[in-house]
């Protein structure tokens, strides 16, 4: 029997807590500005006239996280990559009706279909044969469905995940509350299916990870922080398989205190590792000094 209206009202504080904690990439800048989307083209990314250079022959597609969007999630990394000569693009995915700005909320399988279509669009515009993908949180995990089940391995050279939810999250134990309150799991799934898809042990993740984490022909890099409080335990972000590089950012600089949000939005050490993953032949060691390079 579905919960009564009174019970649904009682669930709202729990749901609000879970949604807040599960904001796998909360937006922090420009979210209230109606002209925010203009930031992307004016900052040099999402320029469909851009043609990849011989030095950087593949366009970069940036994939935001849950509750993120194509602009706010990338105000730090996109200009960083454009400055280094890349053609950079970013998409919105996982939109829900009547929910502006906050995306990445729909079923992850459907979001992967949107990514598939967007990569096709970028490749057609740039004339490139393959793209490289860089994603934060859900955006680092969701492309693996595209690579594994939608033919993405033929269109993608590399996937770089920043704090990705590759094997789901316990959210520091908060997900257990969904089974304490009858109807809570169904309520969250109905309103934000991407959240339940990312809970450790979900049917979606079980299917995604069975048979191995990787597919042939794609290189994978995971960049994690031990201070992650959202995708927990942080080691669950790492992948196993050929062509995988797992990086704990504190191994590069013990003084780096970035947590889940900061490592994707502002951490220049993480950005430096992204650049290394995209151009391994010219990689330079990441140290604490990379924050000012």
C-alpha positions in Angstrom: 0.0 0.0 0.0 1.4 3.4 -0.9 2.3 5.7 2.0 -0.4 8.0 3.2 -0.1 11.7 2.6 0.8 12.2 6.2 3.6 9.6 5.9 4.8 11.2 2.7 5.1 14.5 4.6 7.0 12.7 7.3 9.4 11.3 4.7 10.3 14.7 3.3 13.0 15.6 5.9 14.7 12.2 5.3 14.5 12.7 1.5 15.8 16.2 1.7 18.8 14.9 3.7 19.5 12.2 1.2 19.1 14.5 -1.8 21.4 17.0 -0.2 24.1 14.4 0.7 23.7 12.7 -2.7 24.2 15.8 -4.7 27.1 14.1 -6.5 28.0 17.5 -8.0 26.2 20.4 -6.4 26.5 23.5 -8.4 28.2 26.4 -6.7 28.4 29.2 -9.1 26.1 31.0 -11.6 23.2 28.7 -10.8 20.8 31.7 -10.2 21.9 33.6 -13.3 19.5 33.3 -16.2 22.4 34.1 -18.6 24.7 31.5 -17.2 24.7 29.2 -20.3 26.4 32.0 -22.3 29.5 31.4 -20.1 30.4 28.3 -22.1 30.8 29.8 -25.6 32.3 33.1 -24.4 34.9 31.1 -22.4 36.0 29.2 -25.5 34.2 25.9 -25.0 31.1 24.5 -26.9 32.5 26.2 -30.0 31.3 24.0 -32.8 33.7 25.8 -35.2 36.6 24.4 -33.2 38.8 22.0 -35.1 41.2 19.7 -33.2 44.8 20.3 -33.7 47.6 17.8 -34.6 48.8 18.1 -31.0 45.3 17.4 -29.6 43.4 15.5 -32.3 40.4 14.5 -30.2 37.6 16.8 -28.9 36.9 16.6 -25.2 33.4 16.0 -23.9 32.8 17.0 -20.3 30.1 15.0 -18.5 28.7 16.7 -15.4 27.5 15.0 -12.2 24.2 14.6 -10.4 22.5 17.9 -9.7 25.1 19.6 -12.0 24.8 21.1 -15.5 26.9 21.7 -18.5 28.2 25.1 -17.4 28.4 25.2 -13.6 30.3 21.9 -13.3 33.0 23.1 -15.7 33.7 26.7 -14.9 37.2 25.6 -13.7 38.2 22.7 -15.9 36.8 23.7 -19.3 38.8 27.0 -19.5 41.9 25.1 -18.2 41.7 22.6 -21.1 40.8 25.3 -23.7 43.9 27.3 -22.7 45.9 24.1 -23.4 44.6 23.9 -27.0 41.7 21.4 -26.7 38.3 21.6 -28.4 36.1 21.3 -25.4 32.3 20.5 -25.3 29.8 19.8 -22.5 26.3 18.5 -22.5 23.3 18.5 -20.2 21.7 15.1 -19.5 19.3 13.4 -17.2 16.8 16.3 -17.1 13.5 16.0 -15.3 10.4 17.9 -16.2 10.0 21.3 -14.5 13.5 21.0 -12.9 15.7 23.7 -14.4 19.5 23.9 -13.9 19.8 20.8 -11.8 20.3 17.8 -14.1 21.7 14.3 -14.0 18.6 13.1 -12.2 17.0 10.7 -14.7 17.7 7.0 -15.1 21.3 6.5 -15.8 20.7 4.2 -18.8 18.7 7.0 -20.5 21.4 9.5 -19.7 23.9 7.3 -21.4 21.7 7.4 -24.6 21.9 11.2 -24.4 25.6 11.0 -24.2 25.8 8.7 -27.2 23.8 11.2 -29.3 25.9 14.1 -28.1 29.2 12.5 -28.9 27.9 11.7 -32.4 27.1 15.4 -32.7 30.6 16.5 -31.6 32.3 14.1 -33.9 30.3 15.2 -36.8 31.0 18.9 -36.1 34.7 18.5 -35.5 35.5 15.8 -38.1 37.3 13.8 -35.5 37.0 10.0 -35.4 37.1 9.6 -31.6 36.5 11.8 -28.6 37.9 11.7 -25.0 35.4 11.9 -22.1 36.0 13.6 -18.8 33.3 13.2 -16.1 32.7 14.2 -12.5 30.9 11.8 -10.1 28.0 10.3 -12.0 29.5 11.8 -15.1 32.6 9.6 -14.6 30.5 6.4 -14.2 27.6 6.9 -16.6 29.8 6.9 -19.7 30.8 3.3 -18.9 27.3 2.2 -19.8 27.7 4.0 -23.2 31.1 2.4 -23.7 29.9 -1.1 -22.8 26.4 -1.4 -24.1 25.9 1.4 -26.7 28.9 1.0 -28.9 30.8 3.9 -27.4 34.1 2.0 -27.4 34.2 2.7 -31.2 33.9 6.4 -30.7 36.0 7.0 -27.5 39.7 6.9 -26.9 39.8 7.6 -23.1 37.5 8.1 -20.1 38.7 10.2 -17.2 36.6 10.0 -14.1 36.9 12.5 -11.3 35.5 11.1 -8.1 33.3 8.7 -10.2 30.5 6.5 -8.7 31.9 3.4 -10.5 30.8 0.9 -7.9 28.1 3.0 -6.2 28.1 4.7 -2.9 27.0 4.0 0.7 27.0 7.8 1.3 28.8 7.2 4.6 26.0 4.9 5.6 23.1 7.2 4.8 21.7 4.8 2.2 20.8 2.4 4.9 18.1 4.8 6.0 16.2 4.1 2.9 15.3 0.7 4.2 14.5 1.9 7.7 11.6 4.0 6.6 8.9 2.1 4.6 8.4 3.6 1.2 11.5 5.8 1.3 13.4 4.0 -1.3 10.4 4.0 -3.7 9.9 7.7 -3.0 13.5 8.6 -3.9 13.5 6.3 -6.9 10.3 7.8 -8.3 11.6 11.4 -8.0 15.3 11.0 -8.7 16.0 7.6 -10.2 19.7 8.5 -10.8 20.3 8.5 -7.1 19.0 4.9 -6.5 20.9 3.8 -9.6 24.1 4.9 -7.9 23.5 3.2 -4.5 26.0 0.4 -4.0 24.5 -2.9 -5.1 21.8 -1.4 -7.3 20.5 -3.4 -10.2 22.0 -0.9 -12.6 25.5 -1.1 -11.1 25.3 -4.9 -10.9 24.7 -5.1 -14.6 27.3 -2.4 -15.4 30.1 -4.1 -13.5 29.5 -7.7 -14.1 31.9 -9.3 -16.5 34.6 -6.6 -15.8 35.0 -2.9 -15.3 36.4 -2.1 -18.7 36.0 -2.7 -22.4 38.9 -3.1 -24.9 40.2 -0.2 -26.8 39.5 2.5 -24.2 41.9 3.8 -21.6 40.5 4.6 -18.2 41.8 7.0 -15.5 40.2 7.5 -12.1 41.1 10.5 -9.9 39.9 10.2 -6.3 40.3 12.0 -3.0 40.4 10.2 0.4 38.3 13.0 1.8 35.3 12.2 -0.5 32.2 12.2 1.7 29.7 11.4 -1.1 31.0 8.5 -3.1 32.1 6.2 -0.2 34.2 4.4 0.4 36.4 6.3 -1.9 38.3 3.2 -3.0 35.0 2.0 -4.6 35.7 4.6 -7.3 38.7 2.7 -8.6 38.5 0.4 -11.6 40.2 -2.9 -12.4 41.3 -4.1 -15.8 43.6 -3.4 -18.7 44.4 0.2 -19.5 43.4 1.5 -16.1 45.2 4.1 -14.0 43.9 4.8 -10.6 45.1 8.0 -8.9 44.6 9.1 -5.3 45.2 12.8 -5.3 46.8 12.8 -1.8 49.5 10.5 -3.2 50.5 13.4 -5.4 50.2 16.1 -2.7 49.4 15.1 0.9 48.3 18.7 1.5 45.4 18.5 -0.9 42.2 18.6 1.2 39.7 18.5 -1.7 36.5 16.6 -1.0 33.9 15.4 -3.5 32.8 18.7 -4.9 36.1 20.6 -4.9 38.1 17.9 -6.7 35.8 18.4 -9.7 35.2 22.1 -9.6 38.4 23.8 -8.4 41.2 21.4 -7.8 44.1 22.3 -10.2 46.0 19.2 -9.1 43.1 17.1 -10.3 43.0 19.2 -13.5 46.7 18.5 -14.0 46.1 14.8 -13.7 43.3 15.1 -16.3 45.6 16.8 -18.7 48.2 14.0 -18.1 45.5 11.4 -18.8 44.5 13.1 -22.0 48.0 13.5 -23.3 50.1 10.8 -21.6 53.0 11.2 -24.0 53.6 14.7 -22.6 52.6 14.0 -19.0 54.4 15.9 -16.3 54.5 14.8 -12.6 51.8 16.2 -10.5 53.0 17.8 -7.3 51.7 20.3 -4.9 53.2 23.0 -7.1 50.9 21.9 -9.9 48.2 24.0 -8.2 49.9 27.1 -9.6 51.0 25.7 -13.0 
